[in-house]
Amino acid sequence: MSSAWRKYIAPNLSQQEKKRARVYFPVVDDFHAFESTLGRGFMAKLDMINKPIYNFLLDKQPFSSKDNQWLKTLSEVAAEGKHLQLVPQKRTESRQYKVTNNEGVSVSWDPSIVTYGQGVSVVGAPIDPRTQRIIPTEGVTEQLEVWISFIIENYRVNALGFCKDSVQKTRVLIDEMSVLL
């Protein structure tokens, strides 16, 4: 956004206007707020100065498409704890048993959801219905996997997944906008 501003807007501004300008990639809830945000950067006439960039910015707004909701979440999470605190997260944990035999065949299950009764075996090893674990069997191994995730509470998104997804989407956004510069 700064590159577009420096290239298309700043050359037409006074030094005082340049100092007062607040230049951000707009992420807002409605068209009025979009126009207002552009105005704070002295970009009120961006639609006349560079229509492709204006259309691009408008198209990427959360109010323009549900696919852009991630930008609103990113913007709010970034601003919420800015310099003061972490955004509240809830730690969740799930357990999973994974049983594998020497041939590489494996079966996984969540013991809080799946329970086995008498006479059940998994990849050749019988299951003890009292413990829901295999009875030790040659050539079969059991592994307990504990999956931990952190959910950003107010947004109900997995923190790690959201961060990875946001980085990838931000790169795409920058690449798309760079073409317009």
DRENMAR-127128 format. One record per residue (C-alpha): residue in one letter; chain; x, y, z. Coordinates in nm, 4 decimals. Example, Ala and Ser with C-alpha at 12.3 -4.5 7.8 and 13.67 -1.06 7.14 Angstrom:
REM residues 2
PT roke pamar       c1       c2       c3
PT    A     A   1.2300  -0.4500   0.7800
PT    S     A   1.3670  -0.1060   0.7140
//
This chain:
REM residues 181
PT roke pamar       c1       c2       c3
PT    M     A   0.0000   0.0000   0.0000
PT    S     A   0.2889   0.2327   0.0828
PT    S     A   0.4402   0.1723  -0.2607
PT    A     A   0.1151   0.2633  -0.4356
PT    W     A   0.0774   0.5710  -0.2171
PT    R     A   0.4347   0.6883  -0.2822
PT    K     A   0.4002   0.6323  -0.6569
PT    Y     A   0.0517   0.7670  -0.7272
PT    I     A  -0.0517   0.9931  -0.4390
PT    A     A   0.2499   1.1457  -0.2628
PT    P     A   0.3839   1.3360  -0.5659
PT    N     A   0.0672   1.5485  -0.5643
PT    L     A   0.0729   1.6296  -0.1907
PT    S     A   0.2348   1.9082   0.0082
PT    Q     A   0.4946   1.8192   0.2718
PT    Q     A   0.2397   1.8874   0.5438
PT    E     A  -0.0171   1.6553   0.3805
PT    K     A   0.2454   1.3836   0.3449
PT    K     A   0.3199   1.4058   0.7182
PT    R     A  -0.0488   1.3931   0.8103
PT    A     A  -0.1348   1.1052   0.5763
PT    R     A  -0.2305   0.7747   0.7393
PT    V     A  -0.1558   0.5061   0.4838
PT    Y     A  -0.2824   0.1550   0.5512
PT    F     A  -0.4130  -0.1297   0.3440
PT    P     A  -0.7817  -0.0695   0.4129
PT    V     A  -0.9686  -0.3510   0.5854
PT    V     A  -1.3132  -0.2287   0.6823
PT    D     A  -1.6758  -0.3358   0.7216
PT    D     A  -1.8525  -0.1152   0.4695
PT    F     A  -1.8071   0.1135   0.1714
PT    H     A  -1.8315   0.4340   0.3763
PT    A     A  -1.5468   0.3199   0.6050
PT    F     A  -1.3481   0.2216   0.2943
PT    E     A  -1.3782   0.5718   0.1511
PT    S     A  -1.2993   0.7250   0.4902
PT    T     A  -0.9829   0.5150   0.5292
PT    L     A  -0.8646   0.6185   0.1836
PT    G     A  -0.9387   0.9804   0.2762
PT    R     A  -0.7099   0.9624   0.5815
PT    G     A  -0.4281   0.8774   0.3412
PT    F     A  -0.5243   1.1619   0.1064
PT    M     A  -0.6353   0.8957  -0.1434
PT    A     A  -0.9976   1.0056  -0.1775
PT    K     A  -0.9547   1.0344  -0.5544
PT    L     A  -0.7711   0.7028  -0.5964
PT    D     A  -1.0540   0.5761  -0.8156
PT    M     A  -0.9711   0.8557  -1.0655
PT    I     A  -0.5931   0.8404  -1.0230
PT    N     A  -0.5560   0.4632  -1.0528
PT    K     A  -0.8820   0.2759  -1.1063
PT    P     A  -0.7204  -0.0738  -1.1122
PT    I     A  -0.5659  -0.0279  -0.7670
PT    Y     A  -0.8876   0.1244  -0.6321
PT    N     A  -1.0902  -0.1693  -0.7693
PT    F     A  -0.8369  -0.4161  -0.6303
PT    L     A  -0.8598  -0.2655  -0.2805
PT    L     A  -1.2389  -0.2543  -0.2974
PT    D     A  -1.2539  -0.6151  -0.4184
PT    K     A  -1.0411  -0.7339  -0.1224
PT    Q     A  -1.2676  -0.5886   0.1463
PT    P     A  -1.4506  -0.8198   0.3876
PT    F     A  -1.7786  -0.6532   0.2877
PT    S     A  -1.7079  -0.7324  -0.0789
PT    S     A  -1.6657  -1.1075  -0.0312
PT    K     A  -1.6799  -1.3632   0.2496
PT    D     A  -1.3498  -1.4976   0.1142
PT    N     A  -1.1879  -1.1804   0.2512
PT    Q     A  -1.3045  -1.2331   0.6096
PT    W     A  -0.9555  -1.3574   0.6999
PT    L     A  -0.8255  -1.0026   0.6420
PT    K     A  -1.0667  -0.8619   0.8986
PT    T     A  -0.9673  -1.1295   1.1495
PT    L     A  -0.5975  -1.0645   1.0846
PT    S     A  -0.6429  -0.6896   1.1198
PT    E     A  -0.8374  -0.7215   1.4449
PT    V     A  -0.6025  -0.9781   1.5994
PT    A     A  -0.3008  -0.7637   1.5079
PT    A     A  -0.4571  -0.4542   1.6623
PT    E     A  -0.6125  -0.6208   1.9681
PT    G     A  -0.3012  -0.6999   2.1647
PT    K     A  -0.0711  -0.4526   1.9973
PT    H     A   0.2327  -0.3973   2.2189
PT    L     A   0.0443  -0.4750   2.5385
PT    Q     A  -0.0816  -0.8301   2.5578
PT    L     A  -0.1389  -1.1526   2.3736
PT    V     A  -0.4731  -1.2226   2.2140
PT    P     A  -0.6622  -1.4741   2.4323
PT    Q     A  -0.6230  -1.8304   2.3136
PT    K     A  -0.7729  -2.1539   2.4355
PT    R     A  -0.5528  -2.4618   2.4441
PT    T     A  -0.7227  -2.7783   2.3232
PT    E     A  -0.5825  -3.1267   2.3336
PT    S     A  -0.6924  -3.4447   2.1632
PT    R     A  -0.5453  -3.7902   2.1965
PT    Q     A  -0.5198  -4.0527   1.9321
PT    Y     A  -0.3923  -4.4090   1.9361
PT    K     A  -0.2054  -4.5254   1.6294
PT    V     A  -0.1398  -4.8966   1.5845
PT    T     A   0.1010  -5.0088   1.3110
PT    N     A   0.2152  -5.3535   1.2000
PT    N     A   0.5448  -5.4576   1.0364
PT    E     A   0.3895  -5.4263   0.6896
PT    G     A   0.3222  -5.0552   0.7421
PT    V     A  -0.0527  -5.0920   0.7818
PT    S     A  -0.1827  -4.8576   1.0497
PT    V     A  -0.5089  -4.7592   1.2119
PT    S     A  -0.5700  -4.4499   1.4254
PT    W     A  -0.8597  -4.3617   1.6526
PT    D     A  -0.9626  -4.1088   1.9138
PT    P     A  -1.0338  -4.3042   2.2349
PT    S     A  -1.2808  -4.0393   2.3505
PT    I     A  -1.4980  -4.1115   2.0467
PT    V     A  -1.4303  -4.4732   1.9506
PT    T     A  -1.4460  -4.7641   2.1940
PT    Y     A  -1.3896  -5.1286   2.1162
PT    G     A  -1.5642  -5.4242   2.2702
PT    Q     A  -1.4492  -5.7811   2.3371
PT    G     A  -1.3023  -5.9762   2.0444
PT    V     A  -1.1835  -5.6785   1.8370
PT    S     A  -0.8349  -5.6662   1.6910
PT    V     A  -0.6583  -5.3913   1.4994
PT    V     A  -0.3916  -5.4738   1.2379
PT    G     A  -0.3449  -5.8135   1.4060
PT    A     A  -0.3350  -5.7066   1.7706
PT    P     A  -0.6311  -5.7693   2.0037
PT    I     A  -0.7761  -5.4679   2.1871
PT    D     A  -0.8255  -5.4846   2.5629
PT    P     A  -1.1806  -5.3462   2.6078
PT    R     A  -1.0961  -5.2232   2.9614
PT    T     A  -0.8018  -5.0019   2.8544
PT    Q     A  -0.8865  -4.9532   2.4841
PT    R     A  -0.5210  -5.0302   2.4096
PT    I     A  -0.3700  -5.3243   2.2244
PT    I     A  -0.2564  -5.6338   2.4013
PT    P     A   0.1185  -5.6514   2.3254
PT    T     A   0.1598  -5.8468   2.0032
PT    E     A   0.4799  -5.9249   1.8149
PT    G     A   0.5170  -5.7145   1.5007
PT    V     A   0.2583  -5.4558   1.6108
PT    T     A   0.3371  -5.1240   1.7776
PT    E     A   0.1139  -4.8742   1.9481
PT    Q     A   0.1748  -4.5027   1.9699
PT    L     A  -0.0211  -4.2428   2.1640
PT    E     A  -0.0325  -3.9124   1.9767
PT    V     A  -0.1371  -3.5979   2.1619
PT    W     A  -0.2507  -3.3200   1.9302
PT    I     A  -0.2442  -2.9740   2.0807
PT    S     A  -0.3939  -2.6668   1.9237
PT    F     A  -0.4562  -2.3111   2.0300
PT    I     A  -0.7838  -2.1504   1.9303
PT    I     A  -0.8019  -1.7716   1.9089
PT    E     A  -1.1011  -1.7348   2.1353
PT    N     A  -1.3004  -1.4467   1.9877
PT    Y     A  -1.2580  -1.5756   1.6331
PT    R     A  -1.2725  -1.9528   1.6849
PT    V     A  -0.9783  -2.0140   1.4531
PT    N     A  -0.6781  -2.2371   1.5079
PT    A     A  -0.3883  -1.9975   1.5751
PT    L     A  -0.1197  -2.1919   1.3877
PT    G     A  -0.3441  -2.2745   1.0934
PT    F     A  -0.4681  -1.9176   1.0719
PT    C     A  -0.1126  -1.7790   1.0802
PT    K     A   0.0084  -2.0177   0.8082
PT    D     A  -0.2967  -1.9449   0.5934
PT    S     A  -0.2630  -1.5687   0.6470
PT    V     A   0.1043  -1.5693   0.5459
PT    Q     A   0.0229  -1.7549   0.2244
PT    K     A  -0.2775  -1.5345   0.1429
PT    T     A  -0.0817  -1.2182   0.2233
PT    R     A   0.1918  -1.3230  -0.0199
PT    V     A  -0.0703  -1.3737  -0.2899
PT    L     A  -0.2260  -1.0365  -0.2076
PT    I     A   0.1117  -0.8606  -0.2319
PT    D     A   0.1924  -1.0359  -0.5604
PT    E     A  -0.1455  -0.9369  -0.7062
PT    M     A  -0.1084  -0.5762  -0.5955
PT    S     A   0.2542  -0.5562  -0.7170
PT    V     A   0.1362  -0.6319  -1.0691
PT    L     A  -0.0793  -0.3188  -1.0517
PT    L     A   0.2132  -0.0950  -0.9514
//
